[in-house]
């Protein structure tokens, strides 16, 4: 019996070692998935808190976003920010207050081209990166387990740390907590981006990238 127990322990050690994820490789795979995901839709919750020098600001924004090449994108915000931004492949439409809107050309607007990696806004080559645990995120179709990867960057006087909850199977960054502090101003911020629903290569309805003018809104000149 004792001999069988020893054998079982020896067998379990390499198996356990095999399931420990490499943080750099996992993030590389997540980036690769995001770069190749050009047609997608998602529901996202973004919370933010900024403090320092007598300032303490908080917000929560719920985002419905869809993207499809070429030059089709729809982003509807609710909560602390009620911005609507739509690219229909030819024109862009923007409304920030519901009282006015403006139009422009989609081909000269960078936001109309939105593969998933642009939404993440992650820099390359972190100063440090490691796996720090496991967690889960609840999506519309159930819980997804994820690996917590922490990566740190130095951008001038700003130190930034991302703690990403990465689905090791689907390679989606389900949640990203971005903590930053400016050494010069002392301003600190925490921004959390959490996916609550996601679909790659969806079938979009005909009106998915159609802009509806808010009732009573007037057309304004776009900013220069």
C-alpha positions as CSV (number, residue, x, y, z in Angstrom):
1,X,0.0,0.0,0.0
2,X,2.8,2.4,0.9
3,X,4.6,1.6,-2.3
4,X,1.4,2.4,-4.4
5,X,1.1,5.7,-2.6
6,X,4.7,6.7,-3.4
7,X,4.1,5.8,-7.1
8,X,0.9,7.8,-7.2
9,X,2.8,10.9,-5.8
10,X,5.6,10.5,-8.3
11,X,3.1,10.3,-11.2
12,X,1.1,13.3,-10.0
13,X,4.1,15.7,-9.8
14,X,4.8,16.0,-13.5
15,X,1.1,16.1,-14.3
16,X,0.7,19.1,-12.0
17,X,3.7,20.8,-13.5
18,X,2.3,20.5,-17.0
19,X,-0.9,22.5,-16.1
20,X,1.0,25.5,-14.7
21,X,0.7,28.2,-17.4
22,X,3.6,30.3,-18.6
23,X,2.5,33.9,-18.3
24,X,4.4,35.2,-21.3
25,X,3.1,32.5,-23.6
26,X,-0.5,32.8,-22.4
27,X,-0.5,36.6,-23.0
28,X,1.1,36.0,-26.4
29,X,-1.6,33.6,-27.3
30,X,-4.3,36.0,-26.1
31,X,-2.7,38.8,-28.2
32,X,-2.7,36.6,-31.2
33,X,-6.4,35.7,-30.7
34,X,-7.2,39.4,-30.3
35,X,-5.3,40.4,-33.5
36,X,-7.1,37.8,-35.6
37,X,-10.6,38.6,-34.1
38,X,-11.8,41.4,-36.4
39,X,-15.5,40.6,-36.4
40,X,-17.0,40.5,-32.9
41,X,-19.6,41.7,-30.5
42,X,-19.5,42.2,-26.7
43,X,-21.2,43.6,-23.6
44,X,-18.6,45.2,-21.3
45,X,-18.7,46.9,-17.9
46,X,-16.0,49.5,-17.3
47,X,-15.5,51.0,-13.8
48,X,-12.9,53.7,-13.0
49,X,-11.6,55.5,-10.0
50,X,-9.2,58.4,-10.0
51,X,-7.7,60.0,-6.9
52,X,-5.0,62.4,-5.8
53,X,-4.6,66.1,-5.0
54,X,-8.1,66.5,-3.5
55,X,-9.6,64.6,-6.4
56,X,-11.8,61.5,-6.0
57,X,-13.7,60.6,-9.2
58,X,-15.7,57.4,-9.9
59,X,-17.7,56.2,-12.8
60,X,-19.3,53.1,-14.3
61,X,-20.1,52.7,-18.0
62,X,-21.9,49.8,-19.7
63,X,-20.8,49.3,-23.3
64,X,-22.5,47.4,-26.1
65,X,-19.9,47.1,-28.9
66,X,-19.8,45.5,-32.3
67,X,-17.2,45.5,-35.0
68,X,-17.0,44.1,-38.6
69,X,-14.5,44.9,-41.3
70,X,-14.4,46.9,-43.4
71,X,-15.0,50.1,-41.4
72,X,-18.1,49.0,-39.5
73,X,-18.3,49.6,-35.7
74,X,-21.1,50.4,-33.2
75,X,-20.5,51.5,-29.6
76,X,-23.4,52.5,-27.3
77,X,-22.5,53.6,-23.8
78,X,-24.8,53.9,-20.9
79,X,-24.3,55.0,-17.3
80,X,-21.8,57.7,-16.5
81,X,-21.1,58.1,-20.2
82,X,-23.9,58.1,-22.8
83,X,-21.8,58.4,-26.0
84,X,-23.0,56.8,-29.2
85,X,-20.5,56.1,-31.9
86,X,-21.4,54.3,-35.2
87,X,-19.4,53.6,-38.4
88,X,-21.6,52.2,-41.2
89,X,-18.7,51.5,-43.6
90,X,-19.0,54.8,-45.3
91,X,-19.8,57.5,-42.7
92,X,-19.4,57.9,-38.9
93,X,-22.0,59.2,-36.6
94,X,-21.3,60.5,-33.1
95,X,-23.6,61.8,-30.4
96,X,-22.3,62.6,-26.9
97,X,-25.2,64.3,-25.3
98,X,-28.4,63.2,-27.1
99,X,-29.1,66.8,-28.2
100,X,-26.7,66.9,-31.2
101,X,-24.8,64.6,-33.5
102,X,-22.2,65.0,-36.2
103,X,-21.2,63.0,-39.3
104,X,-17.8,62.3,-40.9
105,X,-15.9,59.9,-43.2
106,X,-15.3,56.4,-41.9
107,X,-12.2,55.9,-44.0
108,X,-10.3,58.6,-42.2
109,X,-11.5,57.6,-38.7
110,X,-9.2,55.2,-36.9
111,X,-11.9,54.1,-34.4
112,X,-13.9,52.5,-37.3
113,X,-11.3,49.8,-37.7
114,X,-11.6,47.9,-34.4
115,X,-10.1,44.4,-34.1
116,X,-10.2,43.1,-30.6
117,X,-6.6,43.9,-29.8
118,X,-7.3,47.6,-30.3
119,X,-10.0,47.5,-27.7
120,X,-7.6,45.9,-25.2
121,X,-5.0,48.7,-25.6
122,X,-2.1,46.6,-24.2
123,X,1.5,47.7,-24.7
124,X,4.1,45.2,-25.8
125,X,7.2,44.1,-23.7
126,X,6.1,44.4,-20.1
127,X,8.9,45.0,-17.6
128,X,7.6,42.0,-15.6
129,X,5.0,39.4,-16.0
130,X,3.8,36.4,-13.9
131,X,0.9,34.1,-13.1
132,X,-0.6,35.1,-9.7
133,X,-3.6,32.9,-9.3
134,X,-6.9,31.7,-10.7
135,X,-10.4,33.2,-10.8
136,X,-13.6,33.1,-12.8
137,X,-15.9,35.6,-14.6
138,X,-19.6,35.2,-15.1
139,X,-20.7,35.7,-18.7
140,X,-24.2,35.5,-20.1
141,X,-23.8,31.8,-20.9
142,X,-22.2,30.9,-17.6
143,X,-19.0,31.1,-15.6
144,X,-15.6,30.9,-17.3
145,X,-12.5,30.0,-15.3
146,X,-9.4,32.0,-16.0
147,X,-5.7,32.4,-15.1
148,X,-4.7,35.7,-13.4
149,X,-1.7,37.2,-15.2
150,X,-0.1,40.3,-13.8
151,X,2.1,42.5,-16.1
152,X,3.8,45.8,-15.3
153,X,4.9,48.6,-17.6
154,X,6.8,51.9,-17.1
155,X,5.6,54.7,-19.4
156,X,7.6,57.8,-18.7
157,X,6.7,58.9,-15.1
158,X,3.7,56.5,-15.0
159,X,3.8,53.0,-13.5
160,X,1.0,50.8,-14.8
161,X,0.1,47.3,-13.6
162,X,-2.5,45.1,-15.5
163,X,-4.0,42.1,-13.7
164,X,-5.7,40.2,-16.5
165,X,-8.1,37.3,-16.1
166,X,-7.4,35.2,-19.2
167,X,-9.5,32.3,-20.3
168,X,-6.8,29.6,-21.2
169,X,-9.2,27.8,-23.5
170,X,-10.8,30.6,-25.4
171,X,-7.9,33.1,-24.9
172,X,-10.2,36.0,-24.2
173,X,-9.0,38.5,-21.6
174,X,-12.3,38.3,-19.6
175,X,-11.3,41.1,-17.1
176,X,-8.4,43.6,-17.0
177,X,-7.7,45.6,-13.9
178,X,-5.4,48.5,-14.7
179,X,-3.7,50.3,-11.8
180,X,-1.6,53.3,-12.6
181,X,0.2,56.0,-10.7
182,X,2.0,59.1,-11.9
183,X,5.2,59.7,-10.0
184,X,5.1,63.4,-10.8
185,X,1.6,64.3,-10.0
186,X,0.7,61.6,-7.5
187,X,-2.5,60.9,-9.4
188,X,-3.6,57.3,-9.0
189,X,-6.3,55.5,-11.0
190,X,-7.9,52.0,-11.1
191,X,-9.8,51.0,-14.2
192,X,-11.6,47.6,-14.5
193,X,-12.8,46.3,-17.8
194,X,-15.0,43.2,-17.6
195,X,-16.7,41.3,-20.4
196,X,-20.2,40.1,-19.5
197,X,-20.9,38.7,-23.0
198,X,-18.8,38.0,-26.1
199,X,-19.1,36.4,-29.5
200,X,-16.6,36.2,-32.3
201,X,-17.6,36.1,-36.0
202,X,-21.3,36.7,-35.1
203,X,-24.1,37.0,-37.7
204,X,-25.1,40.7,-37.4
205,X,-28.7,41.9,-38.0
206,X,-29.1,44.3,-41.0
207,X,-29.5,47.3,-38.6
208,X,-26.4,46.5,-36.4
209,X,-24.4,49.4,-37.8
210,X,-27.2,51.9,-38.5
211,X,-27.3,55.2,-36.6
212,X,-30.6,56.4,-35.2
213,X,-30.8,60.1,-34.7
214,X,-31.8,60.9,-31.1
215,X,-35.3,62.6,-31.1
216,X,-35.0,66.3,-31.5
217,X,-31.2,66.2,-32.0
218,X,-29.6,68.6,-34.5
219,X,-26.7,68.1,-36.7
220,X,-23.5,69.8,-35.6
221,X,-20.1,70.4,-37.2
222,X,-17.5,67.8,-36.4
223,X,-14.6,68.9,-34.2
224,X,-11.5,70.0,-36.1
